[in-house]
Amino acid sequence: MKVKLLVSRSGPAGSFAPGAEIEVEDAEAVRMFDAGQAVPVRVDEPETATRKVTPEKAVK
């Protein structure tokens, strides 16, 4: 789960400042939310440039 840190964090994966967005296990994320150390990051699907397809009509 992707989270945004509210406090600094360091460990074997590196050091992260407040505001950094990192990926953690779901259980770790819940623990961090409960402790006030992080907030969830909403991950949206990126927009893609697509054209609305309109069916062609036969001309009589």
PDB file with one MODEL, atoms N, CA, C and O in Angstrom:
MODEL        1
ATOM      1  N   MET A   1       0.850  -1.166   0.000  1.00  0.00           N
ATOM      2  CA  MET A   1       0.000   0.000   0.000  1.00  0.00           C
ATOM      3  C   MET A   1       0.899   1.233   0.000  1.00  0.00           C
ATOM      4  O   MET A   1       1.931   1.264   0.670  1.00  0.00           O
ATOM      5  N   LYS A   2       0.500   2.229  -0.745  1.00  0.00           N
ATOM      6  CA  LYS A   2       1.273   3.463  -0.811  1.00  0.00           C
ATOM      7  C   LYS A   2       0.783   4.416   0.270  1.00  0.00           C
ATOM      8  O   LYS A   2      -0.419   4.642   0.412  1.00  0.00           O
ATOM      9  N   VAL A   3       1.732   4.979   1.039  1.00  0.00           N
ATOM     10  CA  VAL A   3       1.403   5.902   2.120  1.00  0.00           C
ATOM     11  C   VAL A   3       2.246   7.169   1.998  1.00  0.00           C
ATOM     12  O   VAL A   3       3.323   7.159   1.402  1.00  0.00           O
ATOM     13  N   LYS A   4       1.738   8.257   2.574  1.00  0.00           N
ATOM     14  CA  LYS A   4       2.483   9.518   2.645  1.00  0.00           C
ATOM     15  C   LYS A   4       2.880   9.715   4.096  1.00  0.00           C
ATOM     16  O   LYS A   4       2.029   9.737   4.985  1.00  0.00           O
ATOM     17  N   LEU A   5       4.172   9.857   4.330  1.00  0.00           N
ATOM     18  CA  LEU A   5       4.679   9.969   5.693  1.00  0.00           C
ATOM     19  C   LEU A   5       4.376  11.332   6.303  1.00  0.00           C
ATOM     20  O   LEU A   5       4.486  12.361   5.636  1.00  0.00           O
ATOM     21  N   LEU A   6       3.995  11.327   7.573  1.00  0.00           N
ATOM     22  CA  LEU A   6       3.789  12.556   8.332  1.00  0.00           C
ATOM     23  C   LEU A   6       4.990  12.839   9.227  1.00  0.00           C
ATOM     24  O   LEU A   6       5.142  13.950   9.736  1.00  0.00           O
ATOM     25  N   VAL A   7       5.842  11.831   9.417  1.00  0.00           N
ATOM     26  CA  VAL A   7       7.053  11.938  10.235  1.00  0.00           C
ATOM     27  C   VAL A   7       8.204  11.314   9.448  1.00  0.00           C
ATOM     28  O   VAL A   7       7.981  10.598   8.472  1.00  0.00           O
ATOM     29  N   SER A   8       9.436  11.589   9.879  1.00  0.00           N
ATOM     30  CA  SER A   8      10.574  10.966   9.207  1.00  0.00           C
ATOM     31  C   SER A   8      10.630   9.486   9.565  1.00  0.00           C
ATOM     32  O   SER A   8      10.118   9.061  10.601  1.00  0.00           O
ATOM     33  N   ARG A   9      11.258   8.715   8.693  1.00  0.00           N
ATOM     34  CA  ARG A   9      11.337   7.263   8.894  1.00  0.00           C
ATOM     35  C   ARG A   9      12.650   6.786   8.284  1.00  0.00           C
ATOM     36  O   ARG A   9      13.027   7.209   7.192  1.00  0.00           O
ATOM     37  N   SER A  10      13.343   5.902   8.999  1.00  0.00           N
ATOM     38  CA  SER A  10      14.564   5.318   8.444  1.00  0.00           C
ATOM     39  C   SER A  10      14.633   3.852   8.830  1.00  0.00           C
ATOM     40  O   SER A  10      14.089   3.431   9.851  1.00  0.00           O
ATOM     41  N   GLY A  11      15.305   3.095   8.004  1.00  0.00           N
ATOM     42  CA  GLY A  11      15.440   1.668   8.226  1.00  0.00           C
ATOM     43  C   GLY A  11      16.267   1.059   7.117  1.00  0.00           C
ATOM     44  O   GLY A  11      16.930   1.785   6.375  1.00  0.00           O
ATOM     45  N   PRO A  12      16.245  -0.263   6.985  1.00  0.00           N
ATOM     46  CA  PRO A  12      17.035  -0.936   5.958  1.00  0.00           C
ATOM     47  C   PRO A  12      16.684  -0.496   4.533  1.00  0.00           C
ATOM     48  O   PRO A  12      17.527  -0.566   3.638  1.00  0.00           O
ATOM     49  N   ALA A  13      15.447  -0.044   4.319  1.00  0.00           N
ATOM     50  CA  ALA A  13      15.025   0.383   2.976  1.00  0.00           C
ATOM     51  C   ALA A  13      15.472   1.804   2.661  1.00  0.00           C
ATOM     52  O   ALA A  13      15.351   2.242   1.517  1.00  0.00           O
ATOM     53  N   GLY A  14      15.992   2.541   3.658  1.00  0.00           N
ATOM     54  CA  GLY A  14      16.465   3.903   3.433  1.00  0.00           C
ATOM     55  C   GLY A  14      15.877   4.881   4.427  1.00  0.00           C
ATOM     56  O   GLY A  14      15.153   4.498   5.346  1.00  0.00           O
ATOM     57  N   SER A  15      16.200   6.163   4.230  1.00  0.00           N
ATOM     58  CA  SER A  15      15.683   7.236   5.072  1.00  0.00           C
ATOM     59  C   SER A  15      14.691   8.055   4.266  1.00  0.00           C
ATOM     60  O   SER A  15      14.924   8.354   3.094  1.00  0.00           O
ATOM     61  N   PHE A  16      13.587   8.414   4.897  1.00  0.00           N
ATOM     62  CA  PHE A  16      12.526   9.140   4.212  1.00  0.00           C
ATOM     63  C   PHE A  16      12.088  10.320   5.068  1.00  0.00           C
ATOM     64  O   PHE A  16      11.921  10.186   6.280  1.00  0.00           O
ATOM     65  N   ALA A  17      11.902  11.467   4.439  1.00  0.00           N
ATOM     66  CA  ALA A  17      11.487  12.687   5.121  1.00  0.00           C
ATOM     67  C   ALA A  17       9.963  12.764   5.170  1.00  0.00           C
ATOM     68  O   ALA A  17       9.282  12.084   4.402  1.00  0.00           O
ATOM     69  N   PRO A  18       9.426  13.588   6.067  1.00  0.00           N
ATOM     70  CA  PRO A  18       7.978  13.795   6.065  1.00  0.00           C
ATOM     71  C   PRO A  18       7.520  14.285   4.686  1.00  0.00           C
ATOM     72  O   PRO A  18       8.177  15.116   4.061  1.00  0.00           O
ATOM     73  N   GLY A  19       6.392  13.759   4.230  1.00  0.00           N
ATOM     74  CA  GLY A  19       5.882  14.116   2.910  1.00  0.00           C
ATOM     75  C   GLY A  19       6.258  13.123   1.831  1.00  0.00           C
ATOM     76  O   GLY A  19       5.695  13.150   0.736  1.00  0.00           O
ATOM     77  N   ALA A  20       7.211  12.242   2.129  1.00  0.00           N
ATOM     78  CA  ALA A  20       7.621  11.232   1.145  1.00  0.00           C
ATOM     79  C   ALA A  20       6.518  10.192   0.994  1.00  0.00           C
ATOM     80  O   ALA A  20       5.854   9.828   1.965  1.00  0.00           O
ATOM     81  N   GLU A  21       6.332   9.720  -0.228  1.00  0.00           N
ATOM     82  CA  GLU A  21       5.359   8.663  -0.491  1.00  0.00           C
ATOM     83  C   GLU A  21       6.125   7.365  -0.697  1.00  0.00           C
ATOM     84  O   GLU A  21       6.977   7.265  -1.580  1.00  0.00           O
ATOM     85  N   ILE A  22       5.810   6.366   0.132  1.00  0.00           N
ATOM     86  CA  ILE A  22       6.520   5.090   0.076  1.00  0.00           C
ATOM     87  C   ILE A  22       5.526   3.941   0.005  1.00  0.00           C
ATOM     88  O   ILE A  22       4.348   4.103   0.326  1.00  0.00           O
ATOM     89  N   GLU A  23       6.007   2.790  -0.414  1.00  0.00           N
ATOM     90  CA  GLU A  23       5.205   1.565  -0.496  1.00  0.00           C
ATOM     91  C   GLU A  23       5.546   0.694   0.711  1.00  0.00           C
ATOM     92  O   GLU A  23       6.716   0.404   0.960  1.00  0.00           O
ATOM     93  N   VAL A  24       4.510   0.273   1.469  1.00  0.00           N
ATOM     94  CA  VAL A  24       4.704  -0.615   2.620  1.00  0.00           C
ATOM     95  C   VAL A  24       3.652  -1.720   2.578  1.00  0.00           C
ATOM     96  O   VAL A  24       2.664  -1.616   1.851  1.00  0.00           O
ATOM     97  N   GLU A  25       3.866  -2.769   3.353  1.00  0.00           N
ATOM     98  CA  GLU A  25       2.890  -3.852   3.467  1.00  0.00           C
ATOM     99  C   GLU A  25       1.600  -3.297   4.073  1.00  0.00           C
ATOM    100  O   GLU A  25       1.635  -2.317   4.817  1.00  0.00           O
ATOM    101  N   ASP A  26       0.478  -3.913   3.759  1.00  0.00           N
ATOM    102  CA  ASP A  26      -0.820  -3.441   4.252  1.00  0.00           C
ATOM    103  C   ASP A  26      -0.874  -3.392   5.780  1.00  0.00           C
ATOM    104  O   ASP A  26      -1.377  -2.423   6.349  1.00  0.00           O
ATOM    105  N   ALA A  27      -0.364  -4.422   6.441  1.00  0.00           N
ATOM    106  CA  ALA A  27      -0.386  -4.462   7.908  1.00  0.00           C
ATOM    107  C   ALA A  27       0.450  -3.328   8.496  1.00  0.00           C
ATOM    108  O   ALA A  27       0.057  -2.716   9.489  1.00  0.00           O
ATOM    109  N   GLU A  28       1.595  -3.047   7.890  1.00  0.00           N
ATOM    110  CA  GLU A  28       2.456  -1.953   8.344  1.00  0.00           C
ATOM    111  C   GLU A  28       1.761  -0.612   8.123  1.00  0.00           C
ATOM    112  O   GLU A  28       1.862   0.286   8.958  1.00  0.00           O
ATOM    113  N   ALA A  29       1.061  -0.475   7.008  1.00  0.00           N
ATOM    114  CA  ALA A  29       0.345   0.770   6.711  1.00  0.00           C
ATOM    115  C   ALA A  29      -0.725   1.034   7.769  1.00  0.00           C
ATOM    116  O   ALA A  29      -0.855   2.159   8.252  1.00  0.00           O
ATOM    117  N   VAL A  30      -1.489   0.008   8.129  1.00  0.00           N
ATOM    118  CA  VAL A  30      -2.536   0.165   9.143  1.00  0.00           C
ATOM    119  C   VAL A  30      -1.920   0.577  10.471  1.00  0.00           C
ATOM    120  O   VAL A  30      -2.455   1.446  11.160  1.00  0.00           O
ATOM    121  N   ARG A  31      -0.806  -0.035  10.834  1.00  0.00           N
ATOM    122  CA  ARG A  31      -0.119   0.316  12.084  1.00  0.00           C
ATOM    123  C   ARG A  31       0.326   1.778  12.053  1.00  0.00           C
ATOM    124  O   ARG A  31       0.189   2.495  13.045  1.00  0.00           O
ATOM    125  N   MET A  32       0.859   2.215  10.910  1.00  0.00           N
ATOM    126  CA  MET A  32       1.320   3.600  10.774  1.00  0.00           C
ATOM    127  C   MET A  32       0.144   4.584  10.832  1.00  0.00           C
ATOM    128  O   MET A  32       0.275   5.660  11.415  1.00  0.00           O
ATOM    129  N   PHE A  33      -0.996   4.231  10.236  1.00  0.00           N
ATOM    130  CA  PHE A  33      -2.185   5.089  10.296  1.00  0.00           C
ATOM    131  C   PHE A  33      -2.644   5.246  11.744  1.00  0.00           C
ATOM    132  O   PHE A  33      -2.936   6.353  12.197  1.00  0.00           O
ATOM    133  N   ASP A  34      -2.705   4.119  12.469  1.00  0.00           N
ATOM    134  CA  ASP A  34      -3.150   4.136  13.864  1.00  0.00           C
ATOM    135  C   ASP A  34      -2.224   4.969  14.744  1.00  0.00           C
ATOM    136  O   ASP A  34      -2.677   5.598  15.699  1.00  0.00           O
ATOM    137  N   ALA A  35      -0.924   4.978  14.428  1.00  0.00           N
ATOM    138  CA  ALA A  35       0.059   5.722  15.212  1.00  0.00           C
ATOM    139  C   ALA A  35       0.171   7.179  14.766  1.00  0.00           C
ATOM    140  O   ALA A  35       0.905   7.953  15.381  1.00  0.00           O
ATOM    141  N   GLY A  36      -0.541   7.565  13.709  1.00  0.00           N
ATOM    142  CA  GLY A  36      -0.474   8.941  13.215  1.00  0.00           C
ATOM    143  C   GLY A  36       0.812   9.249  12.472  1.00  0.00           C
ATOM    144  O   GLY A  36       1.209  10.410  12.376  1.00  0.00           O
ATOM    145  N   GLN A  37       1.468   8.221  11.945  1.00  0.00           N
ATOM    146  CA  GLN A  37       2.733   8.411  11.246  1.00  0.00           C
ATOM    147  C   GLN A  37       2.575   8.597   9.744  1.00  0.00           C
ATOM    148  O   GLN A  37       3.496   9.068   9.077  1.00  0.00           O
ATOM    149  N   ALA A  38       1.409   8.229   9.202  1.00  0.00           N
ATOM    150  CA  ALA A  38       1.223   8.286   7.754  1.00  0.00           C
ATOM    151  C   ALA A  38      -0.259   8.386   7.420  1.00  0.00           C
ATOM    152  O   ALA A  38      -1.128   8.122   8.250  1.00  0.00           O
ATOM    153  N   VAL A  39      -0.515   8.775   6.175  1.00  0.00           N
ATOM    154  CA  VAL A  39      -1.883   8.802   5.644  1.00  0.00           C
ATOM    155  C   VAL A  39      -1.879   8.034   4.330  1.00  0.00           C
ATOM    156  O   VAL A  39      -0.851   7.971   3.654  1.00  0.00           O
ATOM    157  N   PRO A  40      -3.016   7.448   3.959  1.00  0.00           N
ATOM    158  CA  PRO A  40      -3.049   6.693   2.698  1.00  0.00           C
ATOM    159  C   PRO A  40      -2.945   7.621   1.491  1.00  0.00           C
ATOM    160  O   PRO A  40      -3.396   8.765   1.523  1.00  0.00           O
ATOM    161  N   VAL A  41      -2.343   7.100   0.435  1.00  0.00           N
ATOM    162  CA  VAL A  41      -2.249   7.825  -0.829  1.00  0.00           C
ATOM    163  C   VAL A  41      -3.218   7.166  -1.790  1.00  0.00           C
ATOM    164  O   VAL A  41      -3.178   5.954  -2.003  1.00  0.00           O
ATOM    165  N   ARG A  42      -4.078   7.970  -2.359  1.00  0.00           N
ATOM    166  CA  ARG A  42      -5.039   7.435  -3.325  1.00  0.00           C
ATOM    167  C   ARG A  42      -4.314   7.247  -4.648  1.00  0.00           C
ATOM    168  O   ARG A  42      -3.734   8.183  -5.199  1.00  0.00           O
ATOM    169  N   VAL A  43      -4.359   6.036  -5.139  1.00  0.00           N
ATOM    170  CA  VAL A  43      -3.687   5.717  -6.396  1.00  0.00           C
ATOM    171  C   VAL A  43      -4.744   5.603  -7.481  1.00  0.00           C
ATOM    172  O   VAL A  43      -5.524   4.651  -7.509  1.00  0.00           O
ATOM    173  N   ASP A  44      -4.761   6.582  -8.369  1.00  0.00           N
ATOM    174  CA  ASP A  44      -5.704   6.570  -9.483  1.00  0.00           C
ATOM    175  C   ASP A  44      -5.023   6.004 -10.714  1.00  0.00           C
ATOM    176  O   ASP A  44      -3.809   6.110 -10.884  1.00  0.00           O
ATOM    177  N   GLU A  45      -5.828   5.408 -11.559  1.00  0.00           N
ATOM    178  CA  GLU A  45      -5.306   4.940 -12.839  1.00  0.00           C
ATOM    179  C   GLU A  45      -4.938   6.173 -13.658  1.00  0.00           C
ATOM    180  O   GLU A  45      -5.713   7.129 -13.694  1.00  0.00           O
ATOM    181  N   PRO A  46      -3.791   6.181 -14.312  1.00  0.00           N
ATOM    182  CA  PRO A  46      -3.430   7.340 -15.125  1.00  0.00           C
ATOM    183  C   PRO A  46      -4.382   7.490 -16.306  1.00  0.00           C
ATOM    184  O   PRO A  46      -4.837   6.508 -16.894  1.00  0.00           O
ATOM    185  N   GLU A  47      -4.670   8.749 -16.635  1.00  0.00           N
ATOM    186  CA  GLU A  47      -5.540   8.995 -17.778  1.00  0.00           C
ATOM    187  C   GLU A  47      -4.792   8.671 -19.058  1.00  0.00           C
ATOM    188  O   GLU A  47      -3.589   8.906 -19.168  1.00  0.00           O
ATOM    189  N   THR A  48      -5.503   8.142 -20.001  1.00  0.00           N
ATOM    190  CA  THR A  48      -4.902   7.874 -21.301  1.00  0.00           C
ATOM    191  C   THR A  48      -5.664   8.663 -22.351  1.00  0.00           C
ATOM    192  O   THR A  48      -6.864   8.903 -22.216  1.00  0.00           O
ATOM    193  N   ALA A  49      -4.971   9.052 -23.374  1.00  0.00           N
ATOM    194  CA  ALA A  49      -5.599   9.803 -24.453  1.00  0.00           C
ATOM    195  C   ALA A  49      -6.341   8.824 -25.350  1.00  0.00           C
ATOM    196  O   ALA A  49      -5.739   8.125 -26.165  1.00  0.00           O
ATOM    197  N   THR A  50      -7.639   8.787 -25.187  1.00  0.00           N
ATOM    198  CA  THR A  50      -8.450   7.903 -26.014  1.00  0.00           C
ATOM    199  C   THR A  50      -9.526   8.724 -26.695  1.00  0.00           C
ATOM    200  O   THR A  50     -10.020   9.714 -26.157  1.00  0.00           O
ATOM    201  N   ARG A  51      -9.864   8.295 -27.860  1.00  0.00           N
ATOM    202  CA  ARG A  51     -10.886   8.967 -28.634  1.00  0.00           C
ATOM    203  C   ARG A  51     -12.182   8.205 -28.499  1.00  0.00           C
ATOM    204  O   ARG A  51     -12.190   6.975 -28.491  1.00  0.00           O
ATOM    205  N   LYS A  52     -13.271   8.928 -28.393  1.00  0.00           N
ATOM    206  CA  LYS A  52     -14.567   8.269 -28.341  1.00  0.00           C
ATOM    207  C   LYS A  52     -14.879   7.766 -29.746  1.00  0.00           C
ATOM    208  O   LYS A  52     -14.921   8.541 -30.702  1.00  0.00           O
ATOM    209  N   VAL A  53     -15.093   6.480 -29.856  1.00  0.00           N
ATOM    210  CA  VAL A  53     -15.338   5.868 -31.156  1.00  0.00           C
ATOM    211  C   VAL A  53     -16.824   5.937 -31.461  1.00  0.00           C
ATOM    212  O   VAL A  53     -17.657   5.478 -30.680  1.00  0.00           O
ATOM    213  N   THR A  54     -17.140   6.519 -32.609  1.00  0.00           N
ATOM    214  CA  THR A  54     -18.537   6.554 -33.050  1.00  0.00           C
ATOM    215  C   THR A  54     -18.668   5.611 -34.232  1.00  0.00           C
ATOM    216  O   THR A  54     -17.837   5.633 -35.141  1.00  0.00           O
ATOM    217  N   PRO A  55     -19.689   4.797 -34.228  1.00  0.00           N
ATOM    218  CA  PRO A  55     -19.843   3.840 -35.329  1.00  0.00           C
ATOM    219  C   PRO A  55     -20.102   4.570 -36.650  1.00  0.00           C
ATOM    220  O   PRO A  55     -20.807   5.578 -36.705  1.00  0.00           O
ATOM    221  N   GLU A  56     -19.507   4.022 -37.701  1.00  0.00           N
ATOM    222  CA  GLU A  56     -19.718   4.604 -39.024  1.00  0.00           C
ATOM    223  C   GLU A  56     -21.072   4.166 -39.553  1.00  0.00           C
ATOM    224  O   GLU A  56     -21.517   3.043 -39.315  1.00  0.00           O
ATOM    225  N   LYS A  57     -21.713   5.066 -40.269  1.00  0.00           N
ATOM    226  CA  LYS A  57     -23.018   4.752 -40.847  1.00  0.00           C
ATOM    227  C   LYS A  57     -22.873   4.633 -42.359  1.00  0.00           C
ATOM    228  O   LYS A  57     -22.166   5.414 -42.996  1.00  0.00           O
ATOM    229  N   ALA A  58     -23.546   3.655 -42.908  1.00  0.00           N
ATOM    230  CA  ALA A  58     -23.512   3.458 -44.359  1.00  0.00           C
ATOM    231  C   ALA A  58     -24.350   4.544 -45.033  1.00  0.00           C
ATOM    232  O   ALA A  58     -25.400   4.945 -44.532  1.00  0.00           O
ATOM    233  N   VAL A  59     -23.861   5.004 -46.174  1.00  0.00           N
ATOM    234  CA  VAL A  59     -24.581   6.012 -46.944  1.00  0.00           C
ATOM    235  C   VAL A  59     -25.398   5.304 -48.002  1.00  0.00           C
ATOM    236  O   VAL A  59     -24.888   4.420 -48.689  1.00  0.00           O
ATOM    237  N   LYS A  60     -26.670   5.681 -48.147  1.00  0.00           N
ATOM    238  CA  LYS A  60     -27.534   5.051 -49.153  1.00  0.00           C
ATOM    239  C   LYS A  60     -27.426   5.756 -50.468  1.00  0.00           C
ATOM    240  O   LYS A  60     -28.081   5.366 -51.434  1.00  0.00           O
TER     241      LYS A  60
ENDMDL
END
